[in-house]
Amino acid sequence: MSVSAPRGLASSGQKLITEILHPLSAAEEPDVSSSHVNVTSPWHFVFFQQEPGLSNGTPVEMSNPAPVSQLLNRLQLDGDLEADPQDPIETRDLFVTVDDPKKHVSTMETYITYRVSTKTTRIEFNLPDYCVRRRYQDFDWLRTKLEDSQPTHIIPPLPEKFVMKGVVDRFSEDFVETRMKALDKFLKRVADHPVLSFNPHFHDFLTAKDLNKRHGLALLTKVGESVRHVAGGYKLRPRPAEFCAMGEYLETFSQKLGTLDRIAQRILKEQSEYLTELREYGAVYSSWAGSEEQLQRPLEGVAGSITTCCGAMEDISENMSQDFLPILREYVLYIESMKNVLRKRDQSQAEFEGRLEAAVLHKQEDQTPIPVEVERCQDKLECFNADLKADWERWQRNKRQDFKQLLTSMADKNINYYEKCQAAWESLITVLQDKQTEDKGSETN
Protein backbone atom coordinates (compact mmCIF):
# COMPACT_ATOMS: atom_id res chain seq x y z
CA MET A 1 0.00 0.00 0.00
CA SER A 2 1.48 3.30 -1.01
CA VAL A 3 1.38 6.18 1.41
CA SER A 4 1.88 9.77 0.35
CA ALA A 5 5.09 11.45 1.43
CA PRO A 6 4.93 13.50 4.61
CA ARG A 7 4.20 17.15 4.05
CA GLY A 8 5.13 18.42 7.50
CA LEU A 9 3.87 21.95 7.94
CA ALA A 10 2.50 22.35 4.43
CA SER A 11 1.28 25.87 3.78
CA SER A 12 -2.16 26.82 2.50
CA GLY A 13 -0.60 29.28 0.05
CA GLN A 14 -1.74 32.63 1.43
CA LYS A 15 -0.06 36.07 1.48
CA LEU A 16 3.05 36.36 3.65
CA ILE A 17 2.93 38.49 6.77
CA THR A 18 5.37 41.40 6.47
CA GLU A 19 4.12 43.61 9.23
CA ILE A 20 5.55 41.50 12.08
CA LEU A 21 6.15 43.36 15.32
CA HIS A 22 9.59 42.59 16.74
CA PRO A 23 12.28 44.28 18.82
CA LEU A 24 13.69 46.07 15.75
CA SER A 25 10.51 48.14 15.41
CA ALA A 26 11.49 50.52 18.23
CA ALA A 27 11.79 54.26 17.68
CA GLU A 28 15.60 54.21 17.55
CA GLU A 29 16.01 51.41 15.04
CA PRO A 30 19.54 50.18 14.41
CA ASP A 31 20.77 49.67 10.90
CA VAL A 32 20.48 45.98 10.17
CA SER A 33 20.13 46.17 6.39
CA SER A 34 23.16 43.98 5.96
CA SER A 35 21.61 41.28 8.08
CA HIS A 36 18.01 41.48 6.82
CA VAL A 37 16.16 38.23 7.35
CA ASN A 38 15.90 36.42 4.06
CA VAL A 39 12.38 35.02 3.63
CA THR A 40 13.43 32.99 0.60
CA SER A 41 15.83 30.77 2.50
CA PRO A 42 15.74 27.00 1.83
CA TRP A 43 13.96 26.48 5.16
CA HIS A 44 11.22 28.80 3.93
CA PHE A 45 10.39 26.50 1.04
CA VAL A 46 9.96 23.56 3.39
CA PHE A 47 6.84 25.32 4.56
CA PHE A 48 5.61 27.05 1.41
CA GLN A 49 6.48 24.84 -1.54
CA GLN A 50 3.48 22.68 -2.50
CA GLU A 51 3.79 19.16 -3.82
CA PRO A 52 1.78 18.12 -6.90
CA GLY A 53 -1.80 17.31 -6.09
CA LEU A 54 -2.44 20.05 -3.54
CA SER A 55 -5.26 22.15 -4.89
CA ASN A 56 -4.20 25.36 -3.11
CA GLY A 57 -0.57 25.69 -4.09
CA THR A 58 -1.05 29.08 -5.72
CA PRO A 59 -0.73 32.06 -3.39
CA VAL A 60 -3.96 33.98 -2.94
CA GLU A 61 -4.08 37.63 -1.98
CA MET A 62 -5.91 38.25 1.29
CA SER A 63 -8.05 41.25 2.11
CA ASN A 64 -6.98 43.85 4.64
CA PRO A 65 -7.52 43.05 8.31
CA ALA A 66 -11.14 43.56 9.31
CA PRO A 67 -12.33 44.83 12.69
CA VAL A 68 -14.28 42.51 14.92
CA SER A 69 -17.55 44.27 14.09
CA GLN A 70 -17.13 43.35 10.44
CA LEU A 71 -16.17 39.80 11.34
CA LEU A 72 -19.38 39.47 13.35
CA ASN A 73 -21.41 40.73 10.42
CA ARG A 74 -20.12 37.85 8.30
CA LEU A 75 -22.66 35.64 10.00
CA GLN A 76 -25.30 37.11 7.67
CA LEU A 77 -26.60 34.55 5.24
CA ASP A 78 -25.33 35.13 1.72
CA GLY A 79 -27.60 33.91 -1.04
CA ASP A 80 -24.83 32.65 -3.34
CA LEU A 81 -22.86 30.50 -0.91
CA GLU A 82 -23.58 27.30 -2.81
CA ALA A 83 -21.83 28.75 -5.85
CA ASP A 84 -18.64 29.69 -4.04
CA PRO A 85 -15.95 29.76 -6.76
CA GLN A 86 -13.22 29.01 -4.20
CA ASP A 87 -14.63 25.58 -3.42
CA PRO A 88 -16.16 24.10 -6.57
CA ILE A 89 -17.76 20.74 -5.93
CA GLU A 90 -16.79 19.34 -9.32
CA THR A 91 -13.05 19.52 -8.44
CA ARG A 92 -13.34 17.29 -5.39
CA ASP A 93 -11.60 13.96 -5.72
CA LEU A 94 -12.20 12.45 -2.26
CA PHE A 95 -15.61 11.55 -0.83
CA VAL A 96 -16.06 10.03 2.63
CA THR A 97 -19.24 8.78 4.34
CA VAL A 98 -19.87 7.47 7.86
CA ASP A 99 -22.93 5.25 8.34
CA ASP A 100 -24.20 1.81 9.46
CA PRO A 101 -23.47 1.86 13.22
CA LYS A 102 -23.16 -1.58 14.82
CA LYS A 103 -23.01 -2.57 18.47
CA HIS A 104 -20.30 -5.01 19.56
CA VAL A 105 -20.55 -6.85 22.85
CA SER A 106 -17.65 -8.81 24.34
CA THR A 107 -16.65 -10.02 27.77
CA MET A 108 -14.33 -7.04 28.19
CA GLU A 109 -16.29 -4.13 26.72
CA THR A 110 -19.24 -2.94 24.67
CA TYR A 111 -18.73 -0.43 21.88
CA ILE A 112 -20.14 0.91 18.62
CA THR A 113 -18.38 0.81 15.26
CA TYR A 114 -19.24 2.81 12.17
CA ARG A 115 -18.71 2.03 8.52
CA VAL A 116 -16.36 4.49 6.80
CA SER A 117 -16.75 4.41 3.00
CA THR A 118 -14.30 6.21 0.70
CA LYS A 119 -14.43 6.95 -3.02
CA THR A 120 -11.46 8.68 -4.62
CA THR A 121 -9.44 9.22 -7.78
CA ARG A 122 -6.25 10.30 -6.03
CA ILE A 123 -3.04 8.53 -6.99
CA GLU A 124 -2.08 8.16 -3.31
CA PHE A 125 -4.76 5.48 -3.01
CA ASN A 126 -4.25 2.04 -4.56
CA LEU A 127 -8.00 1.49 -5.04
CA PRO A 128 -10.90 3.80 -5.97
CA ASP A 129 -13.13 2.45 -3.17
CA TYR A 130 -12.49 1.55 0.46
CA CYS A 131 -14.77 0.38 3.23
CA VAL A 132 -13.54 -0.03 6.81
CA ARG A 133 -15.12 -0.04 10.25
CA ARG A 134 -13.97 2.38 12.92
CA ARG A 135 -14.96 3.08 16.51
CA TYR A 136 -14.90 6.42 18.30
CA GLN A 137 -11.40 6.01 19.71
CA ASP A 138 -10.10 5.57 16.14
CA PHE A 139 -11.56 8.96 15.20
CA ASP A 140 -9.99 10.42 18.33
CA TRP A 141 -6.64 8.92 17.34
CA LEU A 142 -6.91 10.50 13.90
CA ARG A 143 -7.70 13.94 15.27
CA THR A 144 -4.79 13.77 17.71
CA LYS A 145 -2.43 12.83 14.87
CA LEU A 146 -3.72 15.67 12.71
CA GLU A 147 -3.35 18.16 15.55
CA ASP A 148 0.24 17.06 16.26
CA SER A 149 1.44 16.83 12.66
CA GLN A 150 -0.39 19.92 11.34
CA PRO A 151 -0.14 22.44 14.21
CA THR A 152 -0.64 25.47 11.94
CA HIS A 153 -4.09 24.33 10.81
CA ILE A 154 -7.50 24.37 12.47
CA ILE A 155 -8.52 20.76 13.08
CA PRO A 156 -12.32 20.15 12.99
CA PRO A 157 -13.76 19.04 16.35
CA LEU A 158 -15.09 15.63 17.32
CA PRO A 159 -18.28 15.14 19.36
CA GLU A 160 -17.61 14.68 23.06
CA LYS A 161 -16.71 11.15 24.07
CA PHE A 162 -19.41 10.38 26.62
CA VAL A 163 -21.41 13.43 27.68
CA MET A 164 -24.01 14.81 25.33
CA LYS A 165 -26.69 17.09 26.70
CA GLY A 166 -30.09 15.53 26.94
CA VAL A 167 -28.78 11.99 26.40
CA VAL A 168 -27.90 9.54 29.18
CA ASP A 169 -27.49 6.17 27.43
CA ARG A 170 -24.56 6.32 24.99
CA PHE A 171 -25.87 3.15 23.31
CA SER A 172 -29.35 4.54 22.71
CA GLU A 173 -30.51 4.91 19.13
CA ASP A 174 -30.74 8.70 19.34
CA PHE A 175 -27.25 9.07 20.82
CA VAL A 176 -25.66 6.78 18.22
CA GLU A 177 -27.48 8.54 15.37
CA THR A 178 -26.39 11.98 16.58
CA ARG A 179 -22.78 10.85 17.06
CA MET A 180 -22.73 9.20 13.62
CA LYS A 181 -23.80 12.48 11.97
CA ALA A 182 -21.10 14.36 13.89
CA LEU A 183 -18.39 11.86 12.91
CA ASP A 184 -19.52 12.01 9.30
CA LYS A 185 -19.25 15.80 9.32
CA PHE A 186 -15.80 15.60 10.93
CA LEU A 187 -14.44 13.34 8.18
CA LYS A 188 -16.08 15.39 5.43
CA ARG A 189 -14.44 18.56 6.75
CA VAL A 190 -11.04 16.85 6.81
CA ALA A 191 -11.56 15.37 3.33
CA ASP A 192 -12.47 18.80 1.91
CA HIS A 193 -9.41 20.49 3.43
CA PRO A 194 -6.63 21.10 0.84
CA VAL A 195 -3.86 20.13 3.30
CA LEU A 196 -5.34 17.89 5.98
CA SER A 197 -6.82 15.54 3.37
CA PHE A 198 -3.28 14.65 2.21
CA ASN A 199 -2.07 13.76 5.69
CA PRO A 200 -0.64 10.20 5.81
CA HIS A 201 -2.52 9.43 9.01
CA PHE A 202 -5.79 10.30 7.29
CA HIS A 203 -4.82 7.95 4.46
CA ASP A 204 -4.19 5.15 6.96
CA PHE A 205 -7.47 5.84 8.73
CA LEU A 206 -9.44 5.50 5.49
CA THR A 207 -7.65 2.46 4.05
CA ALA A 208 -6.10 0.23 6.75
CA LYS A 209 -8.19 -2.77 7.70
CA ASP A 210 -6.57 -3.03 11.11
CA LEU A 211 -5.58 0.41 12.30
CA ASN A 212 -2.44 0.15 14.41
CA LYS A 213 -2.49 3.34 16.46
CA ARG A 214 1.21 3.02 17.24
CA HIS A 215 2.06 3.05 13.54
CA GLY A 216 2.74 6.24 11.64
CA LEU A 217 5.17 9.09 11.22
CA ALA A 218 7.07 10.50 14.15
CA LEU A 219 5.26 13.42 15.71
CA LEU A 220 6.63 16.88 15.19
CA THR A 221 7.99 18.62 18.24
CA LYS A 222 5.32 20.86 19.66
CA VAL A 223 5.93 24.55 19.27
CA GLY A 224 5.60 25.28 22.96
CA GLU A 225 8.49 23.01 23.95
CA SER A 226 11.04 25.01 21.98
CA VAL A 227 9.58 28.31 23.12
CA ARG A 228 10.14 27.51 26.78
CA HIS A 229 13.88 27.05 26.10
CA VAL A 230 14.34 29.95 23.65
CA ALA A 231 12.07 32.71 24.95
CA GLY A 232 11.68 31.77 28.57
CA GLY A 233 11.17 35.21 30.13
CA TYR A 234 10.43 37.14 26.95
CA LYS A 235 7.33 39.33 27.04
CA LEU A 236 5.25 38.70 23.93
CA ARG A 237 4.39 41.74 21.87
CA PRO A 238 0.72 42.22 20.85
CA ARG A 239 -0.74 40.08 18.09
CA PRO A 240 -1.16 41.69 14.67
CA ALA A 241 -4.51 43.48 14.36
CA GLU A 242 -6.17 40.78 12.24
CA PHE A 243 -5.38 38.05 14.77
CA CYS A 244 -6.58 40.25 17.63
CA ALA A 245 -9.85 40.65 15.71
CA MET A 246 -10.06 36.85 15.35
CA GLY A 247 -9.65 36.36 19.09
CA GLU A 248 -12.28 39.00 19.91
CA TYR A 249 -14.68 37.49 17.40
CA LEU A 250 -14.27 34.00 18.89
CA GLU A 251 -14.98 35.32 22.39
CA THR A 252 -18.15 37.11 21.26
CA PHE A 253 -19.32 34.23 19.10
CA SER A 254 -18.73 31.78 21.95
CA GLN A 255 -20.88 33.87 24.29
CA LYS A 256 -23.70 34.05 21.75
CA LEU A 257 -23.61 30.31 21.12
CA GLY A 258 -23.61 29.62 24.86
CA THR A 259 -26.69 31.77 25.34
CA LEU A 260 -28.47 30.11 22.41
CA ASP A 261 -27.61 26.68 23.77
CA ARG A 262 -28.97 27.44 27.24
CA ILE A 263 -32.21 28.89 25.89
CA ALA A 264 -32.65 26.03 23.42
CA GLN A 265 -32.15 23.51 26.22
CA ARG A 266 -34.82 25.27 28.27
CA ILE A 267 -37.22 25.37 25.32
CA LEU A 268 -36.66 21.68 24.68
CA LYS A 269 -37.40 20.84 28.31
CA GLU A 270 -40.58 22.94 28.27
CA GLN A 271 -41.69 21.31 25.02
CA SER A 272 -41.22 17.88 26.60
CA GLU A 273 -43.32 18.86 29.63
CA TYR A 274 -45.98 20.43 27.41
CA LEU A 275 -46.10 17.30 25.24
CA THR A 276 -46.65 15.09 28.30
CA GLU A 277 -49.57 17.19 29.48
CA LEU A 278 -51.00 17.50 25.97
CA ARG A 279 -51.17 13.70 25.69
CA GLU A 280 -52.99 13.49 29.02
CA TYR A 281 -55.31 16.26 27.83
CA GLY A 282 -56.22 14.33 24.68
CA ALA A 283 -56.78 11.09 26.61
CA VAL A 284 -59.44 12.82 28.73
CA TYR A 285 -61.47 13.72 25.63
CA SER A 286 -61.20 10.17 24.29
CA SER A 287 -62.46 8.76 27.58
CA TRP A 288 -65.25 11.35 27.72
CA ALA A 289 -66.40 10.43 24.19
CA GLY A 290 -67.02 6.87 25.31
CA SER A 291 -69.63 7.94 27.85
CA GLU A 292 -71.30 10.81 25.96
CA GLU A 293 -73.21 9.45 22.97
CA GLN A 294 -74.58 12.80 21.77
CA LEU A 295 -71.16 14.46 21.86
CA GLN A 296 -69.12 11.46 20.74
CA ARG A 297 -68.10 12.79 17.32
CA PRO A 298 -67.10 16.30 18.50
CA LEU A 299 -65.17 14.91 21.47
CA GLU A 300 -63.37 12.37 19.31
CA GLY A 301 -62.59 15.21 16.91
CA VAL A 302 -60.98 17.21 19.72
CA ALA A 303 -58.96 14.15 20.81
CA GLY A 304 -57.83 13.58 17.20
CA SER A 305 -56.77 17.21 16.80
CA ILE A 306 -54.75 17.04 20.01
CA THR A 307 -53.11 13.80 18.84
CA THR A 308 -52.10 15.49 15.58
CA CYS A 309 -50.64 18.41 17.52
CA CYS A 310 -48.69 15.96 19.68
CA GLY A 311 -47.14 14.38 16.60
CA ALA A 312 -46.20 17.78 15.22
CA MET A 313 -44.65 18.75 18.56
CA GLU A 314 -42.61 15.53 18.61
CA ASP A 315 -41.23 16.34 15.16
CA ILE A 316 -40.14 19.87 16.06
CA SER A 317 -38.59 18.72 19.36
CA GLU A 318 -36.70 15.94 17.58
CA ASN A 319 -35.37 18.45 15.06
CA MET A 320 -34.10 20.70 17.86
CA SER A 321 -32.42 17.86 19.79
CA GLN A 322 -30.88 16.06 16.80
CA ASP A 323 -30.07 18.91 14.40
CA PHE A 324 -30.10 22.32 16.07
CA LEU A 325 -28.33 21.60 19.38
CA PRO A 326 -25.55 19.37 17.91
CA ILE A 327 -24.58 22.11 15.44
CA LEU A 328 -24.39 24.68 18.21
CA ARG A 329 -22.25 22.31 20.25
CA GLU A 330 -19.99 21.55 17.28
CA TYR A 331 -19.23 25.24 16.82
CA VAL A 332 -18.55 25.67 20.54
CA LEU A 333 -15.91 22.92 20.20
CA TYR A 334 -14.70 24.46 16.93
CA ILE A 335 -14.06 27.73 18.77
CA GLU A 336 -11.91 25.93 21.34
CA SER A 337 -9.89 24.33 18.55
CA MET A 338 -9.34 27.72 16.91
CA LYS A 339 -8.31 29.34 20.18
CA ASN A 340 -5.76 26.55 20.59
CA VAL A 341 -4.27 27.31 17.16
CA LEU A 342 -4.14 31.02 18.01
CA ARG A 343 -2.20 30.19 21.18
CA LYS A 344 0.26 28.10 19.17
CA ARG A 345 0.66 31.03 16.75
CA ASP A 346 1.47 33.27 19.72
CA GLN A 347 4.08 30.76 20.85
CA SER A 348 5.63 30.81 17.39
CA GLN A 349 5.67 34.62 17.50
CA ALA A 350 7.32 34.55 20.92
CA GLU A 351 9.97 32.12 19.67
CA PHE A 352 10.79 34.35 16.69
CA GLU A 353 10.88 37.57 18.75
CA GLY A 354 12.98 35.95 21.47
CA ARG A 355 15.57 34.64 19.01
CA LEU A 356 15.58 37.95 17.11
CA GLU A 357 16.10 39.98 20.27
CA ALA A 358 18.98 37.73 21.29
CA ALA A 359 20.50 37.99 17.81
CA VAL A 360 20.27 41.79 17.83
CA LEU A 361 22.05 41.96 21.19
CA HIS A 362 24.84 39.71 19.92
CA LYS A 363 25.13 41.77 16.75
CA GLN A 364 25.54 44.96 18.76
CA GLU A 365 28.25 43.32 20.85
CA ASP A 366 30.38 41.52 18.28
CA GLN A 367 28.85 42.39 14.88
CA THR A 368 27.84 38.79 14.17
CA PRO A 369 25.27 38.28 11.38
CA ILE A 370 21.69 37.27 12.07
CA PRO A 371 21.82 33.46 12.53
CA VAL A 372 19.88 31.12 10.28
CA GLU A 373 17.67 30.06 13.22
CA VAL A 374 16.08 33.49 13.18
CA GLU A 375 15.29 33.13 9.49
CA ARG A 376 13.70 29.78 10.13
CA CYS A 377 11.62 31.14 13.00
CA GLN A 378 10.38 33.98 10.81
CA ASP A 379 9.49 31.55 8.02
CA LYS A 380 7.75 29.37 10.57
CA LEU A 381 5.71 32.31 11.86
CA GLU A 382 4.81 33.43 8.35
CA CYS A 383 3.70 29.90 7.52
CA PHE A 384 1.60 29.82 10.68
CA ASN A 385 -0.03 33.15 9.81
CA ALA A 386 -0.74 32.12 6.23
CA ASP A 387 -2.25 28.75 7.16
CA LEU A 388 -4.33 30.23 9.96
CA LYS A 389 -5.74 32.97 7.71
CA ALA A 390 -6.57 30.45 4.99
CA ASP A 391 -8.34 28.14 7.46
CA TRP A 392 -10.13 31.13 9.00
CA GLU A 393 -11.61 32.12 5.63
CA ARG A 394 -12.60 28.51 4.96
CA TRP A 395 -14.22 28.26 8.40
CA GLN A 396 -16.17 31.46 7.83
CA ARG A 397 -17.56 30.11 4.55
CA ASN A 398 -18.53 26.80 6.16
CA LYS A 399 -20.10 28.60 9.12
CA ARG A 400 -22.27 30.79 6.91
CA GLN A 401 -23.37 27.76 4.91
CA ASP A 402 -24.11 25.67 8.03
CA PHE A 403 -26.12 28.38 9.74
CA LYS A 404 -28.01 29.17 6.57
CA GLN A 405 -29.10 25.54 6.33
CA LEU A 406 -29.78 25.38 10.07
CA LEU A 407 -32.01 28.47 10.19
CA THR A 408 -33.79 27.56 6.96
CA SER A 409 -34.55 24.10 8.34
CA MET A 410 -35.76 25.62 11.60
CA ALA A 411 -38.12 27.94 9.74
CA ASP A 412 -39.48 25.08 7.63
CA LYS A 413 -40.02 22.87 10.69
CA ASN A 414 -41.89 25.60 12.56
CA ILE A 415 -44.06 26.41 9.53
CA ASN A 416 -44.82 22.71 9.13
CA TYR A 417 -45.69 22.44 12.84
CA TYR A 418 -48.20 25.29 12.78
CA GLU A 419 -49.68 24.16 9.46
CA LYS A 420 -50.37 20.68 10.90
CA CYS A 421 -51.94 22.15 14.04
CA GLN A 422 -54.05 24.59 12.03
CA ALA A 423 -55.26 21.86 9.66
CA ALA A 424 -56.17 19.63 12.63
CA TRP A 425 -58.31 22.29 14.34
CA GLU A 426 -59.90 23.38 11.05
CA SER A 427 -61.03 19.80 10.49
CA LEU A 428 -62.67 19.94 13.93
CA ILE A 429 -64.68 23.01 12.87
CA THR A 430 -66.14 20.98 10.01
CA VAL A 431 -67.15 18.21 12.44
CA LEU A 432 -68.81 20.74 14.77
CA GLN A 433 -70.67 22.38 11.90
CA ASP A 434 -71.93 19.00 10.69
CA LYS A 435 -73.06 18.19 14.24
CA GLN A 436 -74.87 21.51 14.50
CA THR A 437 -76.67 20.91 11.19
CA GLU A 438 -77.61 17.39 12.29
CA ASP A 439 -79.02 18.69 15.61
CA LYS A 440 -81.14 21.34 13.84
CA GLY A 441 -82.52 18.71 11.52
CA SER A 442 -83.44 16.52 14.47
CA GLU A 443 -85.26 19.40 16.20
CA THR A 444 -87.21 20.20 13.02
CA ASN A 445 -88.33 16.60 12.64
Long-range contacts (C-beta under 8 A, 24 or more apart in sequence): 1-126, 1-207, 1-208, 2-124, 2-126, 3-124, 3-200, 3-203, 3-204, 4-124, 4-198, 4-200, 4-203, 5-51, 5-200, 6-149, 6-200, 6-217, 7-51, 7-195, 7-198, 7-199, 8-46, 8-47, 8-149, 8-220, 9-46, 9-47, 9-150, 9-151, 9-152, 9-220, 9-380, 9-383, 9-387, 10-47, 10-50, 10-51, 10-54, 10-150, 10-195, 10-198, 11-47, 11-48, 11-50, 11-152, 11-195, 11-383, 11-386, 11-387, 12-56, 12-153, 12-194, 12-195, 12-386, 12-387, 12-389, 12-390, 12-391, 13-48, 13-50, 13-56, 13-57, 13-58, 13-59, 13-60, 13-386, 13-390, 14-59, 14-60, 14-62, 14-385, 14-386, 14-387, 14-389, 14-390, 15-59, 15-60, 15-61, 15-62, 15-386, 15-389, 16-382, 16-385, 16-386, 17-240, 17-381, 17-382, 17-385, 17-386, 19-240, 20-240, 20-349, 20-352, 20-378, 20-381, 20-382, 21-237, 21-238, 21-240, 21-353, 22-237, 22-352, 22-353, 22-356, 22-357, 23-353, 23-356, 23-357, 23-360, 24-356, 24-360, 30-360, 30-364, 32-360, 32-363, 32-370, 34-369, 35-363, 35-369, 35-370, 36-370, 37-370, 37-374, 37-375, 37-378, 38-375, 39-375, 39-378, 39-379, 39-382, 41-372, 41-375, 41-376, 41-379, 43-372, 43-375, 43-376, 43-379, 44-375, 44-379, 44-382, 46-379, 47-379, 47-380, 47-382, 47-383, 48-379, 48-383, 48-386, 53-122, 53-123, 53-124, 53-198, 54-194, 54-195, 54-198, 55-91, 55-194, 56-194, 56-195, 56-390, 60-390, 62-389, 62-393, 65-240, 65-241, 65-242, 65-245, 66-242, 66-245, 67-245, 68-245, 68-248, 68-249, 68-252, 71-245, 71-246, 71-248, 71-249, 72-249, 72-252, 72-253, 74-396, 74-400, 75-399, 75-400, 75-403, 76-400, 77-400, 77-403, 77-404, 77-407, 78-400, 78-404, 81-397, 81-400, 81-401, 81-404, 82-401, 84-397, 86-397, 87-192, 87-394, 87-397, 92-192, 93-120, 93-121, 93-122, 94-118, 94-119, 94-120, 94-122, 94-191, 94-197, 95-119, 95-120, 95-191, 96-184, 96-187, 96-188, 96-190, 96-191, 96-206, 97-184, 98-180, 98-183, 98-184, 98-187, 99-180, 99-184, 101-176, 101-177, 101-180, 102-133, 103-171, 110-171, 111-135, 111-136, 112-136, 112-171, 112-176, 112-179, 114-180, 114-183, 116-187, 116-205, 116-206, 118-206, 118-207, 124-198, 124-203, 125-203, 125-206, 125-207, 126-207, 127-207, 130-206, 130-207, 132-206, 132-207, 132-208, 132-209, 132-211, 134-205, 134-211, 136-161, 136-179, 136-183, 138-205, 138-211, 138-213, 139-183, 139-186, 139-187, 141-205, 141-211, 141-213, 142-190, 142-201, 142-202, 142-205, 143-186, 145-199, 145-201, 145-216, 145-219, 146-190, 146-196, 146-199, 146-201, 146-202, 148-219, 148-220, 148-222, 149-199, 149-201, 149-217, 149-219, 149-220, 150-195, 150-196, 150-199, 151-220, 151-222, 151-223, 151-341, 151-344, 152-341, 152-344, 152-345, 152-383, 152-384, 152-387, 152-388, 153-193, 153-195, 153-196, 153-341, 153-387, 153-388, 153-391, 154-334, 154-337, 154-338, 154-341, 154-388, 154-391, 154-392, 154-395, 155-196, 155-337, 156-185, 156-186, 156-189, 156-190, 156-334, 156-337, 157-186, 157-330, 157-333, 157-334, 157-336, 157-337, 158-182, 158-183, 158-186, 158-333, 159-183, 159-186, 159-326, 159-329, 159-330, 159-333, 160-329, 160-333, 164-329, 165-261, 165-265, 165-325, 165-329, 166-265, 166-268, 166-321, 166-325, 174-321, 174-322, 177-322, 178-322, 178-326, 181-322, 181-326, 182-326, 182-330, 185-330, 189-398, 193-391, 193-394, 195-387, 223-344, 223-347, 223-348, 223-351, 224-344, 224-347, 226-351, 227-347, 227-348, 227-350, 227-351, 227-354, 230-351, 230-354, 230-355, 231-350, 231-351, 231-353, 231-354, 231-355, 232-354, 234-350, 234-353, 234-354, 234-357, 236-346, 236-349, 236-350, 236-353, 237-349, 237-353, 239-342, 239-345, 239-346, 239-349, 240-385, 242-389, 243-342, 243-345, 243-385, 243-388, 246-338, 246-342, 246-392, 247-339, 247-342, 250-335, 250-338, 250-339, 250-342, 253-331, 253-335, 254-332, 254-335, 257-328, 257-331, 257-332, 257-335, 258-332, 260-328, 261-325, 261-328, 261-329, 261-332, 264-320, 264-324, 264-325, 264-328, 265-325, 267-320, 268-317, 268-320, 268-321, 268-325, 271-313, 271-316, 271-317, 271-320, 272-317, 274-313, 275-310, 275-313, 275-314, 275-317, 278-306, 278-309, 278-310, 278-313, 279-306, 279-310, 281-306, 282-306, 282-307, 282-310, 297-431, 297-434, 297-435, 298-428, 298-431, 298-432, 298-435, 301-427, 301-428, 301-431, 301-432, 302-428, 304-424, 304-427, 304-428, 305-424, 305-425, 305-427, 305-428, 308-420, 308-421, 308-423, 308-424, 309-420, 309-421, 309-424, 311-420, 312-416, 312-417, 312-420, 312-421, 313-417, 315-413, 315-416, 315-417, 316-413, 316-414, 316-416, 316-417, 319-409, 319-410, 319-413, 323-406, 323-409, 324-406, 324-410, 327-402, 327-403, 327-406, 331-399, 331-402, 334-395, 338-392, 338-395, 341-388, 341-391, 342-388, 344-384, 345-381, 345-384, 345-385, 345-388, 348-377, 348-380, 348-381, 348-384, 349-381, 351-377, 351-380, 351-381, 352-377, 352-378, 352-380, 352-381
